[in-house]
Amino acid sequence: MKKVLALVLICFTVLSVTACGLVKKTSDEWPSSGLATKIPKPTKGIIRVIIDDSDKFTATIEKTDSDFNRNYLSECISMGYEVDVKEKGSSYKAFNNEGYMIEIYSFSNSMHIDVEAPIKLGTLRWPGGIAGSLVPKPDSELGKTEWEHDESFFLKVGNMNREKFNAYIEQCSESGFCIDYERDDDWYRAENEEGYSLSIEYEGFEIISIRLECPENEMFPTDPPETEIETAPQTEEQISDFETGWDEPSESVSIPEDDKDDNTIRPEIKEAIDSYEAFVDEYCEFMERYDSSDTSLLSEYLELINKESEMLKKFEEIDQNGMTNAEALYYNEVSLRCSQKLLAASAH
């Protein structure tokens, strides 16, 4: 559980403030379609379907036992989930030959199951600007750009087996990303002399992720601009509408570009970003207390999943036409701070 939560949360730090597509769909019935059909239907226990989306399926099976959990895992393996296996303690993660991924956490009387659809990759477009010139291009033409800026990017690259993955790490190290490095079988993190931070991870099924972040002192200058950043004030009409119980429109209303003040952080943007950091803080506190032998912590884990859905909903409601400079600065600041907290938590 520790590893998957850390990976999920680290992925959140690279999301733009647009709809992410995950929808919470709680149910006590095992679905007859979608990703649930890619794994065996449990024949024992109480089913709690948490997410049933086209890209992700999450469920918890309560009131099982160790024998049932072992047999269920064996059924999954017999269905072909034995590619790039990562097995540690009570967790099992693997892919099948189609690229579907499962991750199962077994407790003494329950199971948690995650299924993810194959990542859709296309022709790799290597980033331009400063970012693309700092990091060497891997030996592959298959990939997907998650986001890209002049001095930072996050993308995934396919057709990268373990041998190519390790060779690429050496290539990046030789290009200057070798300062304060950390390395494991599945990931590599390092900085260069200019303070740029590079993270490379083997995600499985011959797919790696590459993330470059610009130096912190460039994202957040030590001498802030003289213009004070304030949240946008409410008009009397807005306050009156609120007091009379005016309902917001079902579709988000975008602020025209000419009306956006680059030195302003809109309240709804700040609330969504702050909710993310609050969730990360709660997760890190949970990991301080986590003990895989303590099954009573499962209920807290389920609460975290529910709060994750609430946090994602706030992100979905954010204006999709772009952030002001102040909002982007604040978002990047919180994102970096949360990444550091998560890395510290994963070390425990």
Residue pairs with C-beta under 8 A, 6 or more apart in sequence:
1 90
1 91
1 105
1 112
1 290
1 292
1 301
2 287
2 290
2 292
2 346
3 88
3 91
3 346
4 91
4 93
4 103
4 105
4 114
5 283
5 287
5 301
5 304
6 287
6 342
6 345
6 346
8 308
9 280
9 283
9 338
9 342
10 339
10 342
12 276
12 338
13 335
13 336
13 338
13 339
13 342
14 146
14 147
14 154
14 211
14 335
15 315
16 147
17 269
17 272
17 273
17 315
17 318
17 319
17 320
17 323
17 331
18 315
18 316
18 318
18 320
19 315
19 316
19 320
20 312
20 315
20 316
21 53
21 55
22 51
22 53
22 55
22 56
22 309
22 312
23 51
23 53
24 50
24 51
24 306
24 309
24 313
25 49
25 50
25 51
25 52
25 53
26 48
26 49
26 50
27 47
27 49
27 52
28 46
28 47
28 48
28 49
29 47
29 49
30 36
30 41
30 42
30 47
30 49
30 59
31 37
31 49
31 52
31 57
34 52
34 53
34 54
34 57
35 52
35 53
35 54
35 55
35 56
35 57
35 100
35 115
35 116
35 117
36 49
36 52
36 57
36 59
36 115
38 57
38 79
38 96
38 100
38 102
38 115
39 76
39 79
39 81
39 102
39 113
39 115
40 72
40 75
40 76
40 79
42 61
42 64
42 72
42 111
44 61
44 63
44 64
44 68
45 61
45 62
45 63
45 64
45 68
45 110
45 111
46 61
46 62
46 63
47 59
47 60
47 61
48 59
48 60
48 61
48 62
48 302
49 57
49 58
49 59
50 58
50 59
50 60
50 302
50 305
50 306
50 309
51 57
51 58
51 309
54 117
55 116
55 117
56 114
56 115
56 116
56 117
57 113
57 114
57 115
57 116
58 112
58 113
58 114
58 115
58 305
59 112
59 113
60 110
60 111
60 112
60 113
60 298
60 302
61 110
61 111
61 112
61 113
62 109
62 110
63 109
63 110
64 72
64 109
64 110
64 111
65 108
65 109
66 106
66 108
69 106
69 107
69 111
70 106
72 104
72 111
73 92
73 104
73 106
76 92
76 94
76 102
76 104
77 94
79 96
80 96
80 97
81 94
81 95
81 96
81 100
81 102
82 94
82 96
83 94
83 95
83 96
83 97
83 204
83 205
84 94
84 95
84 204
84 205
85 92
85 93
85 94
86 92
86 93
86 94
86 186
86 204
87 93
89 292
90 105
90 106
90 107
90 292
91 103
91 104
91 105
91 106
92 102
92 103
92 104
92 106
93 101
93 102
93 103
93 104
93 204
94 101
94 102
94 204
95 101
95 102
95 204
95 205
98 118
99 117
99 118
99 119
99 205
100 115
100 116
100 117
100 118
101 114
101 115
101 116
101 204
101 205
102 113
102 114
102 115
103 113
103 114
104 111
104 112
104 113
104 114
105 111
105 112
107 295
107 298
108 295
109 295
110 295
110 298
112 298
112 301
118 205
119 144
119 156
119 158
119 203
119 205
119 207
120 144
121 142
121 143
121 144
121 156
121 158
121 207
122 142
122 143
122 144
123 141
123 142
123 143
124 140
124 141
124 142
124 143
124 144
124 155
124 157
125 143
125 145
126 132
126 137
127 145
127 148
127 153
127 155
129 149
129 150
129 151
130 150
130 151
131 148
131 149
131 150
131 151
131 152
131 153
131 212
131 214
132 153
134 175
134 176
134 192
134 196
134 212
135 172
135 175
135 177
135 198
135 210
135 212
136 168
136 171
136 172
136 175
138 157
138 160
138 164
138 168
138 171
138 208
138 210
139 160
139 164
139 167
139 168
140 157
140 158
140 159
140 160
140 164
141 159
142 157
142 158
142 159
143 155
143 156
143 157
143 158
144 155
144 156
145 153
145 154
145 155
146 154
146 155
146 156
147 153
147 154
148 154
148 155
151 196
151 212
151 214
151 218
152 212
152 213
152 214
153 210
153 211
153 212
154 209
154 210
154 211
154 212
155 209
155 210
156 203
156 207
156 208
156 209
156 210
157 207
157 208
157 209
157 210
158 206
158 207
159 206
160 168
160 202
160 206
160 207
160 208
161 206
162 202
165 200
165 202
165 208
168 200
168 208
169 183
169 188
169 200
172 188
172 190
172 198
172 200
173 181
173 190
175 192
176 192
176 193
177 190
177 191
177 192
177 196
177 198
178 190
178 192
179 190
179 191
179 192
179 193
180 190
180 191
181 188
181 189
181 190
181 191
182 188
182 189
182 190
183 189
185 202
186 201
186 202
187 199
187 200
187 201
187 202
188 198
188 199
188 200
188 201
189 197
189 198
189 199
189 200
190 197
190 198
191 197
191 198
192 198
194 215
195 214
195 215
195 216
195 217
195 218
196 212
196 213
196 214
196 215
197 212
197 213
197 215
198 210
198 211
198 212
198 213
199 209
199 210
199 211
199 213
200 208
200 209
200 210
200 211
201 208
201 209
202 208
203 209
213 336
216 336
219 329
219 332
219 333
219 336
220 329
220 332
220 333
225 263
227 263
228 263
229 263
229 264
229 265
229 326
229 330
230 263
230 264
230 265
231 264
231 265
231 266
231 267
231 270
232 261
232 264
232 265
232 266
232 267
234 242
252 317
252 318
252 319
252 320
254 319
254 320
254 321
255 266
255 319
255 321
257 321
257 322
260 324
261 324
262 324
262 325
262 326
263 324
263 325
263 326
264 324
264 326
264 327
265 324
265 326
265 327
265 330
266 319
266 324
266 327
268 317
268 318
268 319
269 318
269 319
269 323
269 327
269 330
269 331
270 327
270 330
271 314
272 314
272 315
272 317
272 318
273 330
273 331
273 334
274 334
275 310
275 311
275 314
276 311
276 314
276 315
276 334
276 338
277 334
277 337
277 338
279 304
279 307
279 308
279 311
280 338
280 341
280 342
281 341
282 304
282 307
283 304
283 342
283 345
284 341
284 342
284 344
284 345
286 297
286 300
286 301
286 304
287 345
287 346
287 348
288 345
288 348
289 297
290 297
291 297
323 331
